[in-house]
Amino acid sequence: MRVRLCFTKGPGVRFISHLDLMRTFERALRRGALPVALTQGYHPRPKLTFASALALGASSEAEYLDVELTAAVALMEIIRRLNDVLPEDLRVTAAGQVPADARPLMAVVDTAAYELRPIQPLSDGEWETLRLALEDLLKEQTLIVERVTKSGRRQVDLKPLILRAEVPGDKIWMLVRSGSRGNVRPDELLTLLQEEPARWQVHRVGLFIAQNGRLSSPMEEAGVVVDGS
Amino acid sequence: MRTELHTQVLPTVSRPARYLGNEYNSIRKDWAEVPLKMALAFPDVYDVGMGHLGLKILYHIINQREDALAERVFAPWTDMEEELVQRGLPLFSLESCRPLGDFHLIGFTLQYELSYSNILNMLHLAGIPPLARDRDDSHPIIIAGGPCAYNPEPLADFIDLFAIGEGEFLIDELLDLALGLLHSDRVPRDEYLLEAARRIRGIYVPAFYDVEYHADGRVAKIRPNRTGIPPRVRKQVVEDLDAAPYPDAFVVPYIDAIHDRATLEVFRGCTRGCRFCQAGMIYRPVRERQAATLHRQAEELIKNTGYEELALSSLSTGDYTCIEDLAADLMGRYRDQGVALSLPSLRVDSFKGELAEEIRKMRKTSLTFAPEAGTQRLRDVVNKNITEEDLLRGVEAAFAAGWDGVKLYFMLGLPTETEEDVVGIIELANKVLEAARRHRKGPRLKLSLSVSSFVPKSHTPFQWEPQAAMDVLEERQRLLTQGITRRRIELSWHDVRTSFLEAVFARGDRRLGRVLAKAAAAGCRFDGWSEHFSFDKWSQAFAECDLDPTFYAKRRRDYEEVLPWSHIDAGVTKGFLMREHKRALKGQLTGDCRVEECPGCGVCTRLGVAKRIVGD
């Protein structure tokens, strides 16, 4: 049974890295006595796949992971058992059963929405300046940033990857490509806006699958979805 | 403070999850509801300290009580320290983000001499005067325990009270006494220290002892300066480990900490009698836990932590009476949940084919053997009762069972060592590689040699021995690097200057307090981390205090000398240590009281605690 879980990552756990989060879920599944399928080999590991890594320091409204179970467990029961044993500020909000042949989460999720809020409040004037800066930025033909990876420096044009960005009141809102079809990190947008990323708090509002001109939730692939929130 | 931490500080430091304090199974009590507060301090970074079992045991015991709480604090990594200093924030406890100065008691665990500078630094960062004599009733009582407390003297200026021995029951005595004296939210310092030293076994308050020195710097006399203070402080021991409290839930770190796993302590103590080994002397007698107890603890720990690894821990796990049954049962019980069993500290001769096969089925780490010395002669000197045949048989069994690599531990500079013994290490390593090749081929085959330098420790038969000179140790390291030519053998060694400093503090007296204070003020911390260790700063501190470090590390002491720790009683008699020292020099082996006759170390009779072997 392949189960898709939607969970929130609250402020208390936003400094936990993706690798640490994976380990946290592996251990929570064991504490919850859920019959998780293990990989073969000398060093068996629970079969878990996450949709997308969240940057260290960011919180999230909706993250996703798929887990393979060796026996059927009621979806509501899975949510209950996990929420009983997850650390504070990690909460499973929904569960659904997805077909065994569904494509891997990380292959289908390609869009992310973020809200960025400043740690110290900005004045109305500062917000106005920021709004204009963002408008100007989005008028550019290309937005080249440099990324440092293990294999060296690489230039990436973010322009086609930023789907929407605006300043609706006291936050920056952005909808961007995320995952297999390219990626925009919130700190890259902030840097382009001449903002210091460390002065902003990043909150992921959602992860989506772009299909036929609309955005759908990864939960839509599941037949039955139980809302546990 | 928590808000500032989360919004301003954590985004800028490395591995911020070290400082969250909200890990699963962490315990946050209502500060206002609990009368007595104790901080459990580990003088190294979170990633290292979270692996320490003693800390977990004390955290559990204290937080089980309704009238007390325990919170953790670790040495902040250097980037975090900078942030704290720049922002004027005090060092805080993880659970409730309280400044350390708000606690009534702070307990440091002493695992390693090179973490002493971190203790001073942590007190300094907390705004607590590091010198005990500068503190008053408004400050916490600073307590320290653990293996290094068996020579507490170098820390005598800074620590109010040392707890010598095992803490499971001692901690309750310390808390009860503090609760009894607690008045207006303060523990009256003088009264507390005096009462503790008088009434609780294992308590050593350095301020209640005067030390006199000979003109040449040797200790002449150590004696109490108050009435009712014991002239010798005898360690506290737990009689029955099955009845001792043990945590049923470990705090589960988010980050990848060392020994991040469910740990069972299968027994305490080791009677093999390796003559360099302090743990083998101070944790006597051997006391095994019943298999039923271990099964129950494993069940609770896996259920409550969800760990993927269960470790059977002790000083020599293969010596546990029913090790094969226990290992097989536990492996069978948890295999389907993806929980692997690991057996650290296996000795060569306890390693048998079937067990090897079982462990390999769920291997996690490479296998480790510790022959310690390269020749039979030197192994006899240190009483490492292993022959070359034992080792080769063990290694062959391991490779036959499917391992690709083993790790061998050796020590350089053991008493009586010559170049011949160093060459012996090379020859032994080559033979092990040959043995491995009979079973394994291929690119993954690897033999790791980890070579440390011998550090003479207090309360061991080698406590009178000098440490080899640094240039001799370096020469022998060179001999090894030149002699190890095979590509499959990987050699690693320790910085001899680190081992030298360790040797100074392991057998130093309380005059070293001044050096420690100077070095800490000069910025020494994380001395066990090569990237932070500054031998120059230490040398400078010794020079400024007009103390010669070689006096402590490189001097042969005679049996009549009053050793700086002679007022600390670890249970084994001086006569036994002398006898063992003499036998060592003659290359005579001494048997293990588990299976052979009692060698007369004195622990059982003097402490009134018998060895406990399951099935006896």
Interface residues (C-beta under 8 A of the other chain):
Chain A: P11 G12 V13 F15 I16 S17 L19 D20 L21 R23 T24 E26 R27 A28 L29 R30 R31 G32 A33 V36 L38 Y42 H43 P44 R45 P46 L56 G57 V85 L86 P87 E88 D89 I119 A198 Q201
Chain B: H6 T7 Q8 L10 P11 T12 P16 A17 L20 N22 E23 Y24 V252 Y254 I255 D256 I302 K303 N304 T305 G306 Y307 E308 Q337 G338 V339 A340 R360 K361 M362 R363 K364
